[in-house]
Amino acid sequence: VHVGTVHLLFNAVGAFFLGRVAEELFGGARTVALFGASGVAGAVASYLAAPSGVSSGASGAVLGLLGAVFVELTLHRDRYRAAWKRGLWGGVVVVTLSQVVVGFIYPVIDQWAHGAGLLTGVVLGAALSPHARWAAAARHAGRALALMFAAFAVTAAVLVVRTSIADSYGDLPRQRHVINKVAI
């Protein structure tokens, strides 16, 4: 669920490019774990802190990948000399700062989701690093988190498919609003 085509496009492009870089650095299972955990953290932060009570998008998950790539390239820069020479680290910094700045310019963007996703990505990026002293444990933890996220996603999809729209909206309070002679 996204708010408009531009929102969907930004998240899709970000997930595509950052996902490729993250998968190269962390491997498939850890990338899924990073994306899923950051997305959940962003959604929870948004739900708890955002004044509107409504949130959409995958920005928390995308910023989580950004944080994980940033921390991996920073903590293990000696292993990524070619990436540093190509300017990958600087590009990650520019994208991170631009996401934060755009979030402050457009008030509709949920900075709680961005911040929680970014922070989760940084913490899990360091914890799940393939070059940490605990790399074997990180590999197993990444697989477990990825499987858990996949199970939650499948469960959520099944629940959505099995629940009618009437049941979804049935318990909500109903108020009639008229905007420009259109009743909602």
C-alpha positions as CSV (number, residue, x, y, z in Angstrom):
1,V,0.0,0.0,0.0
2,H,1.4,3.3,-1.1
3,V,0.2,6.9,-1.2
4,G,0.4,7.6,-4.9
5,T,2.5,6.6,-7.8
6,V,5.5,8.8,-6.9
7,H,5.7,7.2,-3.5
8,L,5.5,3.7,-5.0
9,L,8.1,4.6,-7.6
10,F,10.6,6.0,-5.1
11,N,10.3,2.9,-2.8
12,A,10.4,0.5,-5.7
13,V,13.5,2.0,-7.3
14,G,15.2,2.3,-3.8
15,A,14.4,-1.3,-3.0
16,F,15.7,-2.5,-6.3
17,F,19.0,-0.7,-6.3
18,L,19.7,-1.0,-2.5
19,G,18.5,-4.6,-2.5
20,R,21.0,-5.5,-5.1
21,V,23.9,-3.8,-3.2
22,A,22.7,-5.3,0.1
23,E,22.4,-8.8,-1.4
24,E,25.9,-8.5,-2.8
25,L,27.2,-7.5,0.7
26,F,25.1,-9.6,3.0
27,G,23.7,-12.5,0.9
28,G,20.0,-13.2,0.1
29,A,18.7,-14.4,3.5
30,R,20.3,-11.6,5.5
31,T,19.0,-9.0,3.0
32,V,15.5,-10.4,3.4
33,A,16.0,-10.3,7.2
34,L,17.2,-6.7,7.1
35,F,14.4,-5.6,4.8
36,G,11.7,-7.3,6.8
37,A,12.9,-6.3,10.3
38,S,13.4,-2.7,9.2
39,G,10.0,-2.6,7.6
40,V,8.3,-4.0,10.7
41,A,10.3,-1.6,12.9
42,G,9.3,1.4,10.7
43,A,5.6,0.3,10.7
44,V,5.5,-0.1,14.5
45,A,7.2,3.3,15.1
46,S,4.8,4.9,12.6
47,Y,1.8,3.4,14.3
48,L,2.9,4.3,17.8
49,A,4.1,7.9,17.0
50,A,2.5,9.3,13.9
51,P,-0.4,11.6,14.7
52,S,-2.6,10.4,11.8
53,G,-2.7,6.8,12.8
54,V,-2.5,5.9,9.1
55,S,0.8,4.8,7.4
56,S,1.7,3.2,4.1
57,G,4.8,2.4,2.1
58,A,8.0,0.5,2.4
59,S,10.2,3.5,3.3
60,G,11.3,2.1,6.6
61,A,12.4,-1.1,5.0
62,V,14.3,0.7,2.2
63,L,16.0,3.0,4.7
64,G,16.9,-0.1,6.7
65,L,18.8,-1.5,3.7
66,L,20.4,1.9,3.3
67,G,21.6,1.8,7.0
68,A,22.8,-1.7,6.7
69,V,24.8,-1.0,3.6
70,F,26.2,2.2,5.2
71,V,27.4,0.4,8.3
72,E,28.8,-2.6,6.4
73,L,30.9,-0.3,4.1
74,T,32.0,1.8,7.1
75,L,32.9,-0.9,9.6
76,H,34.7,-3.1,7.0
77,R,36.0,-0.5,4.6
78,D,39.3,-2.4,4.2
79,R,37.4,-5.2,2.6
80,Y,35.5,-2.8,0.2
81,R,38.3,-0.7,-1.2
82,A,36.9,-1.0,-4.8
83,A,33.5,0.2,-3.6
84,W,35.2,3.1,-1.8
85,K,37.2,4.0,-5.0
86,R,34.0,3.9,-7.1
87,G,32.4,6.3,-4.6
88,L,29.7,3.9,-3.3
89,W,30.0,5.0,0.3
90,G,29.7,8.7,-0.7
91,G,26.6,7.8,-2.8
92,V,25.1,6.0,0.2
93,V,25.7,9.1,2.4
94,V,24.1,11.4,-0.2
95,V,21.0,9.2,-0.6
96,T,20.6,8.8,3.2
97,L,20.9,12.6,3.7
98,S,18.5,13.3,0.8
99,Q,15.9,10.9,2.2
100,V,16.1,12.7,5.6
101,V,15.9,16.2,4.1
102,V,13.0,15.3,1.8
103,G,11.3,13.8,4.8
104,F,11.5,17.2,6.6
105,I,10.5,19.2,3.5
106,Y,7.3,17.2,2.9
107,P,5.3,16.9,6.1
108,V,3.2,14.0,4.8
109,I,6.4,11.8,4.9
110,D,6.6,9.8,8.1
111,Q,9.9,10.4,9.7
112,W,9.1,7.9,12.4
113,A,9.1,5.1,9.9
114,H,12.2,6.4,8.3
115,G,14.1,6.8,11.5
116,A,13.1,3.4,13.0
117,G,13.9,1.6,9.7
118,L,17.3,3.3,9.4
119,L,18.2,2.6,13.0
120,T,17.1,-1.0,12.7
121,G,19.2,-1.4,9.5
122,V,22.3,0.1,11.1
123,V,22.0,-2.2,14.2
124,L,21.1,-5.3,12.3
125,G,23.6,-4.5,9.6
126,A,26.4,-4.6,12.2
127,A,25.0,-7.7,13.9
128,L,24.4,-9.7,10.6
129,S,27.7,-8.6,8.9
130,P,29.4,-11.4,7.1
131,H,32.7,-10.0,8.2
132,A,32.0,-9.8,11.9
133,R,33.8,-12.1,14.4
134,W,30.4,-13.9,14.8
135,A,29.8,-14.4,11.1
136,A,28.6,-18.0,11.4
137,A,26.1,-17.1,14.1
138,A,25.0,-14.0,12.0
139,R,24.4,-16.3,9.0
140,H,22.1,-18.5,11.0
141,A,20.4,-15.6,12.6
142,G,19.8,-14.0,9.2
143,R,18.3,-17.2,7.9
144,A,16.0,-17.5,11.0
145,L,14.9,-13.9,10.7
146,A,14.3,-14.3,6.9
147,L,12.2,-17.4,7.5
148,M,10.2,-15.7,10.3
149,F,9.5,-12.6,8.1
150,A,8.4,-14.9,5.2
151,A,6.1,-16.8,7.6
152,F,4.6,-13.5,8.8
153,A,4.2,-12.3,5.3
154,V,2.4,-15.5,4.2
155,T,0.2,-15.4,7.3
156,A,-0.7,-11.8,6.6
157,A,-1.5,-12.5,3.0
158,V,-3.8,-15.4,4.0
159,L,-5.6,-13.3,6.5
160,V,-6.1,-10.5,4.0
161,V,-7.5,-12.8,1.4
162,R,-9.8,-14.5,3.9
163,T,-11.2,-11.3,5.3
164,S,-13.9,-9.4,3.4
165,I,-13.9,-5.7,3.0
166,A,-17.1,-5.5,5.0
167,D,-15.5,-7.3,7.9
168,S,-12.4,-5.1,7.7
169,Y,-14.4,-1.9,7.9
170,G,-17.4,-3.2,9.9
171,D,-16.2,-2.2,13.4
172,L,-15.0,1.2,12.5
173,P,-16.9,4.3,13.6
174,R,-18.8,5.8,10.8
175,Q,-19.0,9.6,10.3
176,R,-20.4,11.4,7.3
177,H,-18.1,14.1,5.8
178,V,-19.2,16.4,3.0
179,I,-16.3,17.9,1.0
180,N,-17.2,20.1,-2.0
181,K,-20.7,18.7,-2.1
182,V,-19.4,15.1,-2.1
183,A,-20.5,12.9,0.8
184,I,-17.9,10.5,2.2
